């Protein structure tokens, strides 16, 4: 019984390792320099938008504290 359990565990671990390896290999094979450039551009656009939102929120808070309203 112990031999069967150990064999099944080893088989499952081998399947998981093969699945992870194939996924890793395909992810590296399918990525291109254009993909990484596009990801970098998207990330910088997200950061720019976040900074812009943060600035607008700060301006709104300061305006409300001074009592100027809208």
PDB file with SEQRES, HELIX, SHEET and CRYST1 records, atoms N, CA, C and O in Angstrom:
SEQRES   1 A   70  UNK UNK UNK UNK UNK UNK UNK UNK UNK UNK UNK UNK UNK          
SEQRES   2 A   70  UNK UNK UNK UNK UNK UNK UNK UNK UNK UNK UNK UNK UNK          
SEQRES   3 A   70  UNK UNK UNK UNK UNK UNK UNK UNK UNK UNK UNK UNK UNK          
SEQRES   4 A   70  UNK UNK UNK UNK UNK UNK UNK UNK UNK UNK UNK UNK UNK          
SEQRES   5 A   70  UNK UNK UNK UNK UNK UNK UNK UNK UNK UNK UNK UNK UNK          
SEQRES   6 A   70  UNK UNK UNK UNK UNK                                          
HELIX    1 AA1 UNK A    2  UNK A   30  1                                  29    
HELIX    2 AA2 UNK A   33  UNK A   66  1                                  34    
CRYST1    1.000    1.000    1.000  90.00  90.00  90.00 P 1           1          
ATOM      1  N   UNK A   1       0.827  -1.193   0.000  1.00  0.00           N  
ATOM      2  CA  UNK A   1       0.000   0.000   0.000  1.00  0.00           C  
ATOM      3  C   UNK A   1       0.872   1.259   0.000  1.00  0.00           C  
ATOM      4  O   UNK A   1       0.592   2.209  -0.730  1.00  0.00           O  
ATOM      5  N   UNK A   2       1.917   1.265   0.809  1.00  0.00           N  
ATOM      6  CA  UNK A   2       2.810   2.415   0.874  1.00  0.00           C  
ATOM      7  C   UNK A   2       3.484   2.660  -0.475  1.00  0.00           C  
ATOM      8  O   UNK A   2       3.671   3.807  -0.880  1.00  0.00           O  
ATOM      9  N   UNK A   3       3.843   1.595  -1.159  1.00  0.00           N  
ATOM     10  CA  UNK A   3       4.495   1.719  -2.462  1.00  0.00           C  
ATOM     11  C   UNK A   3       3.565   2.367  -3.471  1.00  0.00           C  
ATOM     12  O   UNK A   3       4.007   3.175  -4.288  1.00  0.00           O  
ATOM     13  N   UNK A   4       2.287   2.026  -3.426  1.00  0.00           N  
ATOM     14  CA  UNK A   4       1.316   2.606  -4.341  1.00  0.00           C  
ATOM     15  C   UNK A   4       1.159   4.099  -4.067  1.00  0.00           C  
ATOM     16  O   UNK A   4       1.120   4.893  -5.007  1.00  0.00           O  
ATOM     17  N   UNK A   5       1.069   4.488  -2.822  1.00  0.00           N  
ATOM     18  CA  UNK A   5       0.914   5.902  -2.453  1.00  0.00           C  
ATOM     19  C   UNK A   5       2.148   6.694  -2.876  1.00  0.00           C  
ATOM     20  O   UNK A   5       2.027   7.772  -3.458  1.00  0.00           O  
ATOM     21  N   UNK A   6       3.308   6.174  -2.591  1.00  0.00           N  
ATOM     22  CA  UNK A   6       4.553   6.855  -2.967  1.00  0.00           C  
ATOM     23  C   UNK A   6       4.643   6.988  -4.488  1.00  0.00           C  
ATOM     24  O   UNK A   6       5.056   8.031  -4.997  1.00  0.00           O  
ATOM     25  N   UNK A   7       4.265   5.954  -5.202  1.00  0.00           N  
ATOM     26  CA  UNK A   7       4.303   5.997  -6.666  1.00  0.00           C  
ATOM     27  C   UNK A   7       3.324   7.036  -7.207  1.00  0.00           C  
ATOM     28  O   UNK A   7       3.659   7.777  -8.131  1.00  0.00           O  
ATOM     29  N   UNK A   8       2.126   7.096  -6.646  1.00  0.00           N  
ATOM     30  CA  UNK A   8       1.144   8.085  -7.085  1.00  0.00           C  
ATOM     31  C   UNK A   8       1.611   9.517  -6.801  1.00  0.00           C  
ATOM     32  O   UNK A   8       1.448  10.407  -7.635  1.00  0.00           O  
ATOM     33  N   UNK A   9       2.183   9.724  -5.635  1.00  0.00           N  
ATOM     34  CA  UNK A   9       2.695  11.053  -5.281  1.00  0.00           C  
ATOM     35  C   UNK A   9       3.816  11.448  -6.236  1.00  0.00           C  
ATOM     36  O   UNK A   9       3.855  12.583  -6.710  1.00  0.00           O  
ATOM     37  N   UNK A  10       4.723  10.525  -6.519  1.00  0.00           N  
ATOM     38  CA  UNK A  10       5.817  10.814  -7.447  1.00  0.00           C  
ATOM     39  C   UNK A  10       5.272  11.110  -8.839  1.00  0.00           C  
ATOM     40  O   UNK A  10       5.772  12.012  -9.512  1.00  0.00           O  
ATOM     41  N   UNK A  11       4.268  10.377  -9.279  1.00  0.00           N  
ATOM     42  CA  UNK A  11       3.672  10.599 -10.593  1.00  0.00           C  
ATOM     43  C   UNK A  11       2.998  11.966 -10.672  1.00  0.00           C  
ATOM     44  O   UNK A  11       3.140  12.679 -11.666  1.00  0.00           O  
ATOM     45  N   UNK A  12       2.274  12.322  -9.636  1.00  0.00           N  
ATOM     46  CA  UNK A  12       1.604  13.629  -9.601  1.00  0.00           C  
ATOM     47  C   UNK A  12       2.633  14.752  -9.594  1.00  0.00           C  
ATOM     48  O   UNK A  12       2.462  15.755 -10.288  1.00  0.00           O  
ATOM     49  N   UNK A  13       3.691  14.593  -8.822  1.00  0.00           N  
ATOM     50  CA  UNK A  13       4.745  15.610  -8.787  1.00  0.00           C  
ATOM     51  C   UNK A  13       5.416  15.752 -10.150  1.00  0.00           C  
ATOM     52  O   UNK A  13       5.748  16.862 -10.565  1.00  0.00           O  
ATOM     53  N   UNK A  14       5.614  14.644 -10.843  1.00  0.00           N  
ATOM     54  CA  UNK A  14       6.192  14.679 -12.178  1.00  0.00           C  
ATOM     55  C   UNK A  14       5.265  15.408 -13.158  1.00  0.00           C  
ATOM     56  O   UNK A  14       5.727  16.199 -13.980  1.00  0.00           O  
ATOM     57  N   UNK A  15       3.972  15.141 -13.070  1.00  0.00           N  
ATOM     58  CA  UNK A  15       3.011  15.839 -13.937  1.00  0.00           C  
ATOM     59  C   UNK A  15       2.999  17.346 -13.661  1.00  0.00           C  
ATOM     60  O   UNK A  15       2.978  18.146 -14.597  1.00  0.00           O  
ATOM     61  N   UNK A  16       3.014  17.727 -12.408  1.00  0.00           N  
ATOM     62  CA  UNK A  16       3.014  19.151 -12.052  1.00  0.00           C  
ATOM     63  C   UNK A  16       4.297  19.814 -12.557  1.00  0.00           C  
ATOM     64  O   UNK A  16       4.255  20.917 -13.102  1.00  0.00           O  
ATOM     65  N   UNK A  17       5.427  19.147 -12.374  1.00  0.00           N  
ATOM     66  CA  UNK A  17       6.696  19.709 -12.842  1.00  0.00           C  
ATOM     67  C   UNK A  17       6.691  19.870 -14.356  1.00  0.00           C  
ATOM     68  O   UNK A  17       7.168  20.883 -14.867  1.00  0.00           O  
ATOM     69  N   UNK A  18       6.165  18.899 -15.075  1.00  0.00           N  
ATOM     70  CA  UNK A  18       6.101  18.991 -16.537  1.00  0.00           C  
ATOM     71  C   UNK A  18       5.186  20.139 -16.958  1.00  0.00           C  
ATOM     72  O   UNK A  18       5.515  20.878 -17.885  1.00  0.00           O  
ATOM     73  N   UNK A  19       4.053  20.298 -16.296  1.00  0.00           N  
ATOM     74  CA  UNK A  19       3.115  21.377 -16.608  1.00  0.00           C  
ATOM     75  C   UNK A  19       3.757  22.741 -16.377  1.00  0.00           C  
ATOM     76  O   UNK A  19       3.619  23.642 -17.204  1.00  0.00           O  
ATOM     77  N   UNK A  20       4.451  22.895 -15.264  1.00  0.00           N  
ATOM     78  CA  UNK A  20       5.116  24.166 -14.942  1.00  0.00           C  
ATOM     79  C   UNK A  20       6.225  24.448 -15.950  1.00  0.00           C  
ATOM     80  O   UNK A  20       6.358  25.577 -16.423  1.00  0.00           O  
ATOM     81  N   UNK A  21       7.010  23.449 -16.278  1.00  0.00           N  
ATOM     82  CA  UNK A  21       8.104  23.639 -17.222  1.00  0.00           C  
ATOM     83  C   UNK A  21       7.589  24.049 -18.599  1.00  0.00           C  
ATOM     84  O   UNK A  21       8.131  24.972 -19.208  1.00  0.00           O  
ATOM     85  N   UNK A  22       6.560  23.384 -19.094  1.00  0.00           N  
ATOM     86  CA  UNK A  22       6.024  23.707 -20.417  1.00  0.00           C  
ATOM     87  C   UNK A  22       5.435  25.121 -20.421  1.00  0.00           C  
ATOM     88  O   UNK A  22       5.611  25.856 -21.393  1.00  0.00           O  
ATOM     89  N   UNK A  23       4.747  25.506 -19.361  1.00  0.00           N  
ATOM     90  CA  UNK A  23       4.215  26.861 -19.265  1.00  0.00           C  
ATOM     91  C   UNK A  23       5.318  27.899 -19.253  1.00  0.00           C  
ATOM     92  O   UNK A  23       5.212  28.924 -19.928  1.00  0.00           O  
ATOM     93  N   UNK A  24       6.372  27.652 -18.500  1.00  0.00           N  
ATOM     94  CA  UNK A  24       7.506  28.575 -18.423  1.00  0.00           C  
ATOM     95  C   UNK A  24       8.182  28.690 -19.783  1.00  0.00           C  
ATOM     96  O   UNK A  24       8.506  29.791 -20.230  1.00  0.00           O  
ATOM     97  N   UNK A  25       8.394  27.559 -20.436  1.00  0.00           N  
ATOM     98  CA  UNK A  25       9.053  27.545 -21.737  1.00  0.00           C  
ATOM     99  C   UNK A  25       8.225  28.307 -22.776  1.00  0.00           C  
ATOM    100  O   UNK A  25       8.775  29.097 -23.542  1.00  0.00           O  
ATOM    101  N   UNK A  26       6.926  28.078 -22.807  1.00  0.00           N  
ATOM    102  CA  UNK A  26       6.075  28.745 -23.782  1.00  0.00           C  
ATOM    103  C   UNK A  26       5.972  30.237 -23.521  1.00  0.00           C  
ATOM    104  O   UNK A  26       5.919  31.034 -24.458  1.00  0.00           O  
ATOM    105  N   UNK A  27       5.943  30.613 -22.264  1.00  0.00           N  
ATOM    106  CA  UNK A  27       5.844  32.036 -21.936  1.00  0.00           C  
ATOM    107  C   UNK A  27       7.082  32.766 -22.435  1.00  0.00           C  
ATOM    108  O   UNK A  27       6.969  33.872 -22.963  1.00  0.00           O  
ATOM    109  N   UNK A  28       8.253  32.174 -22.279  1.00  0.00           N  
ATOM    110  CA  UNK A  28       9.485  32.807 -22.751  1.00  0.00           C  
ATOM    111  C   UNK A  28       9.591  32.763 -24.270  1.00  0.00           C  
ATOM    112  O   UNK A  28      10.120  33.691 -24.882  1.00  0.00           O  
ATOM    113  N   UNK A  29       9.103  31.717 -24.867  1.00  0.00           N  
ATOM    114  CA  UNK A  29       9.198  31.584 -26.312  1.00  0.00           C  
ATOM    115  C   UNK A  29       8.240  32.540 -27.015  1.00  0.00           C  
ATOM    116  O   UNK A  29       8.571  33.064 -28.079  1.00  0.00           O  
ATOM    117  N   UNK A  30       7.078  32.773 -26.451  1.00  0.00           N  
ATOM    118  CA  UNK A  30       6.073  33.607 -27.098  1.00  0.00           C  
ATOM    119  C   UNK A  30       6.294  35.108 -26.888  1.00  0.00           C  
ATOM    120  O   UNK A  30       5.751  35.924 -27.633  1.00  0.00           O  
ATOM    121  N   UNK A  31       7.085  35.474 -25.882  1.00  0.00           N  
ATOM    122  CA  UNK A  31       7.295  36.894 -25.640  1.00  0.00           C  
ATOM    123  C   UNK A  31       8.337  37.428 -26.612  1.00  0.00           C  
ATOM    124  O   UNK A  31       9.302  36.748 -26.960  1.00  0.00           O  
ATOM    125  N   UNK A  32       8.114  38.649 -27.031  1.00  0.00           N  
ATOM    126  CA  UNK A  32       9.025  39.285 -27.973  1.00  0.00           C  
ATOM    127  C   UNK A  32       9.427  40.646 -27.415  1.00  0.00           C  
ATOM    128  O   UNK A  32       8.839  41.122 -26.444  1.00  0.00           O  
ATOM    129  N   UNK A  33      10.422  41.266 -28.025  1.00  0.00           N  
ATOM    130  CA  UNK A  33      10.796  42.610 -27.549  1.00  0.00           C  
ATOM    131  C   UNK A  33       9.648  43.606 -27.641  1.00  0.00           C  
ATOM    132  O   UNK A  33       9.547  44.518 -26.821  1.00  0.00           O  
ATOM    133  N   UNK A  34       8.775  43.432 -28.649  1.00  0.00           N  
ATOM    134  CA  UNK A  34       7.632  44.338 -28.765  1.00  0.00           C  
ATOM    135  C   UNK A  34       6.675  44.163 -27.588  1.00  0.00           C  
ATOM    136  O   UNK A  34       6.087  45.135 -27.114  1.00  0.00           O  
ATOM    137  N   UNK A  35       6.517  42.914 -27.111  1.00  0.00           N  
ATOM    138  CA  UNK A  35       5.639  42.672 -25.970  1.00  0.00           C  
ATOM    139  C   UNK A  35       6.163  43.377 -24.728  1.00  0.00           C  
ATOM    140  O   UNK A  35       5.397  44.006 -23.998  1.00  0.00           O  
ATOM    141  N   UNK A  36       7.469  43.276 -24.485  1.00  0.00           N  
ATOM    142  CA  UNK A  36       8.012  43.913 -23.289  1.00  0.00           C  
ATOM    143  C   UNK A  36       7.965  45.435 -23.416  1.00  0.00           C  
ATOM    144  O   UNK A  36       7.763  46.132 -22.421  1.00  0.00           O  
ATOM    145  N   UNK A  37       8.150  45.953 -24.622  1.00  0.00           N  
ATOM    146  CA  UNK A  37       8.050  47.404 -24.815  1.00  0.00           C  
ATOM    147  C   UNK A  37       6.612  47.868 -24.592  1.00  0.00           C  
ATOM    148  O   UNK A  37       6.382  48.914 -23.985  1.00  0.00           O  
ATOM    149  N   UNK A  38       5.653  47.097 -25.079  1.00  0.00           N  
ATOM    150  CA  UNK A  38       4.249  47.460 -24.886  1.00  0.00           C  
ATOM    151  C   UNK A  38       3.879  47.404 -23.406  1.00  0.00           C  
ATOM    152  O   UNK A  38       3.147  48.264 -22.916  1.00  0.00           O  
ATOM    153  N   UNK A  39       4.376  46.409 -22.700  1.00  0.00           N  
ATOM    154  CA  UNK A  39       4.106  46.295 -21.264  1.00  0.00           C  
ATOM    155  C   UNK A  39       4.725  47.472 -20.520  1.00  0.00           C  
ATOM    156  O   UNK A  39       4.113  48.024 -19.605  1.00  0.00           O  
ATOM    157  N   UNK A  40       5.924  47.852 -20.904  1.00  0.00           N  
ATOM    158  CA  UNK A  40       6.596  48.992 -20.265  1.00  0.00           C  
ATOM    159  C   UNK A  40       5.819  50.282 -20.531  1.00  0.00           C  
ATOM    160  O   UNK A  40       5.655  51.100 -19.625  1.00  0.00           O  
ATOM    161  N   UNK A  41       5.340  50.471 -21.760  1.00  0.00           N  
ATOM    162  CA  UNK A  41       4.551  51.665 -22.087  1.00  0.00           C  
ATOM    163  C   UNK A  41       3.244  51.698 -21.306  1.00  0.00           C  
ATOM    164  O   UNK A  41       2.839  52.749 -20.810  1.00  0.00           O  
ATOM    165  N   UNK A  42       2.586  50.548 -21.196  1.00  0.00           N  
ATOM    166  CA  UNK A  42       1.328  50.478 -20.458  1.00  0.00           C  
ATOM    167  C   UNK A  42       1.550  50.781 -18.987  1.00  0.00           C  
ATOM    168  O   UNK A  42       0.752  51.483 -18.367  1.00  0.00           O  
ATOM    169  N   UNK A  43       2.635  50.254 -18.426  1.00  0.00           N  
ATOM    170  CA  UNK A  43       2.936  50.490 -17.021  1.00  0.00           C  
ATOM    171  C   UNK A  43       3.215  51.976 -16.777  1.00  0.00           C  
ATOM    172  O   UNK A  43       2.765  52.530 -15.774  1.00  0.00           O  
ATOM    173  N   UNK A  44       3.950  52.625 -17.680  1.00  0.00           N  
ATOM    174  CA  UNK A  44       4.242  54.050 -17.490  1.00  0.00           C  
ATOM    175  C   UNK A  44       2.970  54.887 -17.630  1.00  0.00           C  
ATOM    176  O   UNK A  44       2.808  55.889 -16.932  1.00  0.00           O  
ATOM    177  N   UNK A  45       2.066  54.483 -18.527  1.00  0.00           N  
ATOM    178  CA  UNK A  45       0.784  55.188 -18.676  1.00  0.00           C  
ATOM    179  C   UNK A  45      -0.065  55.043 -17.415  1.00  0.00           C  
ATOM    180  O   UNK A  45      -0.711  56.000 -16.987  1.00  0.00           O  
ATOM    181  N   UNK A  46      -0.064  53.844 -16.818  1.00  0.00           N  
ATOM    182  CA  UNK A  46      -0.811  53.636 -15.572  1.00  0.00           C  
ATOM    183  C   UNK A  46      -0.243  54.490 -14.451  1.00  0.00           C  
ATOM    184  O   UNK A  46      -0.997  55.081 -13.677  1.00  0.00           O  
ATOM    185  N   UNK A  47       1.082  54.560 -14.356  1.00  0.00           N  
ATOM    186  CA  UNK A  47       1.708  55.356 -13.310  1.00  0.00           C  
ATOM    187  C   UNK A  47       1.407  56.846 -13.505  1.00  0.00           C  
ATOM    188  O   UNK A  47       1.153  57.562 -12.536  1.00  0.00           O  
ATOM    189  N   UNK A  48       1.437  57.312 -14.769  1.00  0.00           N  
ATOM    190  CA  UNK A  48       1.130  58.704 -15.053  1.00  0.00           C  
ATOM    191  C   UNK A  48      -0.300  59.041 -14.638  1.00  0.00           C  
ATOM    192  O   UNK A  48      -0.553  60.085 -14.036  1.00  0.00           O  
ATOM    193  N   UNK A  49      -1.238  58.139 -14.970  1.00  0.00           N  
ATOM    194  CA  UNK A  49      -2.636  58.365 -14.615  1.00  0.00           C  
ATOM    195  C   UNK A  49      -2.826  58.351 -13.095  1.00  0.00           C  
ATOM    196  O   UNK A  49      -3.616  59.128 -12.559  1.00  0.00           O  
ATOM    197  N   UNK A  50      -2.101  57.471 -12.406  1.00  0.00           N  
ATOM    198  CA  UNK A  50      -2.214  57.410 -10.947  1.00  0.00           C  
ATOM    199  C   UNK A  50      -1.693  58.695 -10.313  1.00  0.00           C  
ATOM    200  O   UNK A  50      -2.294  59.208  -9.369  1.00  0.00           O  
ATOM    201  N   UNK A  51      -0.588  59.214 -10.819  1.00  0.00           N  
ATOM    202  CA  UNK A  51      -0.039  60.463 -10.288  1.00  0.00           C  
ATOM    203  C   UNK A  51      -1.011  61.612 -10.542  1.00  0.00           C  
ATOM    204  O   UNK A  51      -1.206  62.472  -9.682  1.00  0.00           O  
ATOM    205  N   UNK A  52      -1.609  61.620 -11.713  1.00  0.00           N  
ATOM    206  CA  UNK A  52      -2.580  62.660 -12.042  1.00  0.00           C  
ATOM    207  C   UNK A  52      -3.791  62.602 -11.108  1.00  0.00           C  
ATOM    208  O   UNK A  52      -4.246  63.632 -10.612  1.00  0.00           O  
ATOM    209  N   UNK A  53      -4.312  61.388 -10.871  1.00  0.00           N  
ATOM    210  CA  UNK A  53      -5.447  61.237  -9.946  1.00  0.00           C  
ATOM    211  C   UNK A  53      -5.078  61.688  -8.550  1.00  0.00           C  
ATOM    212  O   UNK A  53      -5.859  62.363  -7.879  1.00  0.00           O  
ATOM    213  N   UNK A  54      -3.874  61.310  -8.109  1.00  0.00           N  
ATOM    214  CA  UNK A  54      -3.432  61.674  -6.770  1.00  0.00           C  
ATOM    215  C   UNK A  54      -3.359  63.199  -6.633  1.00  0.00           C  
ATOM    216  O   UNK A  54      -3.773  63.755  -5.616  1.00  0.00           O  
ATOM    217  N   UNK A  55      -2.841  63.856  -7.641  1.00  0.00           N  
ATOM    218  CA  UNK A  55      -2.756  65.316  -7.605  1.00  0.00           C  
ATOM    219  C   UNK A  55      -4.126  65.960  -7.557  1.00  0.00           C  
ATOM    220  O   UNK A  55      -4.335  66.921  -6.816  1.00  0.00           O  
ATOM    221  N   UNK A  56      -5.074  65.438  -8.346  1.00  0.00           N  
ATOM    222  CA  UNK A  56      -6.429  65.992  -8.338  1.00  0.00           C  
ATOM    223  C   UNK A  56      -7.101  65.790  -6.993  1.00  0.00           C  
ATOM    224  O   UNK A  56      -7.820  66.672  -6.523  1.00  0.00           O  
ATOM    225  N   UNK A  57      -6.879  64.640  -6.366  1.00  0.00           N  
ATOM    226  CA  UNK A  57      -7.482  64.392  -5.060  1.00  0.00           C  
ATOM    227  C   UNK A  57      -6.904  65.337  -4.016  1.00  0.00           C  
ATOM    228  O   UNK A  57      -7.631  65.851  -3.166  1.00  0.00           O  
ATOM    229  N   UNK A  58      -5.591  65.568  -4.082  1.00  0.00           N  
ATOM    230  CA  UNK A  58      -4.973  66.496  -3.139  1.00  0.00           C  
ATOM    231  C   UNK A  58      -5.503  67.896  -3.311  1.00  0.00           C  
ATOM    232  O   UNK A  58      -5.742  68.597  -2.328  1.00  0.00           O  
ATOM    233  N   UNK A  59      -5.691  68.316  -4.556  1.00  0.00           N  
ATOM    234  CA  UNK A  59      -6.235  69.646  -4.829  1.00  0.00           C  
ATOM    235  C   UNK A  59      -7.660  69.762  -4.289  1.00  0.00           C  
ATOM    236  O   UNK A  59      -8.032  70.785  -3.714  1.00  0.00           O  
ATOM    237  N   UNK A  60      -8.446  68.717  -4.478  1.00  0.00           N  
ATOM    238  CA  UNK A  60      -9.834  68.719  -4.005  1.00  0.00           C  
ATOM    239  C   UNK A  60      -9.873  68.802  -2.484  1.00  0.00           C  
ATOM    240  O   UNK A  60     -10.695  69.529  -1.926  1.00  0.00           O  
ATOM    241  N   UNK A  61      -8.994  68.069  -1.807  1.00  0.00           N  
ATOM    242  CA  UNK A  61      -8.971  68.085  -0.335  1.00  0.00           C  
ATOM    243  C   UNK A  61      -8.572  69.467   0.165  1.00  0.00           C  
ATOM    244  O   UNK A  61      -9.195  70.000   1.084  1.00  0.00           O  
ATOM    245  N   UNK A  62      -7.526  70.055  -0.443  1.00  0.00           N  
ATOM    246  CA  UNK A  62      -7.094  71.396  -0.017  1.00  0.00           C  
ATOM    247  C   UNK A  62      -8.197  72.424  -0.253  1.00  0.00           C  
ATOM    248  O   UNK A  62      -8.395  73.318   0.570  1.00  0.00           O  
ATOM    249  N   UNK A  63      -8.918  72.306  -1.372  1.00  0.00           N  
ATOM    250  CA  UNK A  63      -9.990  73.248  -1.681  1.00  0.00           C  
ATOM    251  C   UNK A  63     -11.101  73.129  -0.649  1.00  0.00           C  
ATOM    252  O   UNK A  63     -11.650  74.139  -0.208  1.00  0.00           O  
ATOM    253  N   UNK A  64     -11.440  71.892  -0.259  1.00  0.00           N  
ATOM    254  CA  UNK A  64     -12.513  71.690   0.730  1.00  0.00           C  
ATOM    255  C   UNK A  64     -12.092  72.198   2.115  1.00  0.00           C  
ATOM    256  O   UNK A  64     -12.934  72.682   2.872  1.00  0.00           O  
ATOM    257  N   UNK A  65     -10.806  72.094   2.454  1.00  0.00           N  
ATOM    258  CA  UNK A  65     -10.363  72.545   3.761  1.00  0.00           C  
ATOM    259  C   UNK A  65     -10.362  74.065   3.869  1.00  0.00           C  
ATOM    260  O   UNK A  65     -10.551  74.617   4.954  1.00  0.00           O  
ATOM    261  N   UNK A  66     -10.153  74.726   2.764  1.00  0.00           N  
ATOM    262  CA  UNK A  66     -10.152  76.201   2.815  1.00  0.00           C  
ATOM    263  C   UNK A  66     -11.555  76.774   2.726  1.00  0.00           C  
ATOM    264  O   UNK A  66     -11.742  77.976   2.914  1.00  0.00           O  
ATOM    265  N   UNK A  67     -12.540  75.940   2.444  1.00  0.00           N  
ATOM    266  CA  UNK A  67     -13.920  76.391   2.418  1.00  0.00           C  
ATOM    267  C   UNK A  67     -14.336  77.029   1.110  1.00  0.00           C  
ATOM    268  O   UNK A  67     -15.362  77.708   1.056  1.00  0.00           O  
ATOM    269  N   UNK A  68     -13.568  76.827   0.061  1.00  0.00           N  
ATOM    270  CA  UNK A  68     -13.910  77.428  -1.221  1.00  0.00           C  
ATOM    271  C   UNK A  68     -15.034  76.674  -1.924  1.00  0.00           C  
ATOM    272  O   UNK A  68     -15.687  77.228  -2.808  1.00  0.00           O  
ATOM    273  N   UNK A  69     -15.266  75.435  -1.550  1.00  0.00           N  
ATOM    274  CA  UNK A  69     -16.298  74.632  -2.212  1.00  0.00           C  
ATOM    275  C   UNK A  69     -15.950  74.395  -3.660  1.00  0.00           C  
ATOM    276  O   UNK A  69     -14.779  74.304  -4.029  1.00  0.00           O  
ATOM    277  N   UNK A  70     -16.986  74.295  -4.479  1.00  0.00           N  
ATOM    278  CA  UNK A  70     -16.751  74.068  -5.906  1.00  0.00           C  
ATOM    279  C   UNK A  70     -16.677  75.361  -6.577  1.00  0.00           C  
ATOM    280  O   UNK A  70     -16.483  75.417  -7.792  1.00  0.00           O  
TER     281      UNK A  70                                                      
END                                                                             
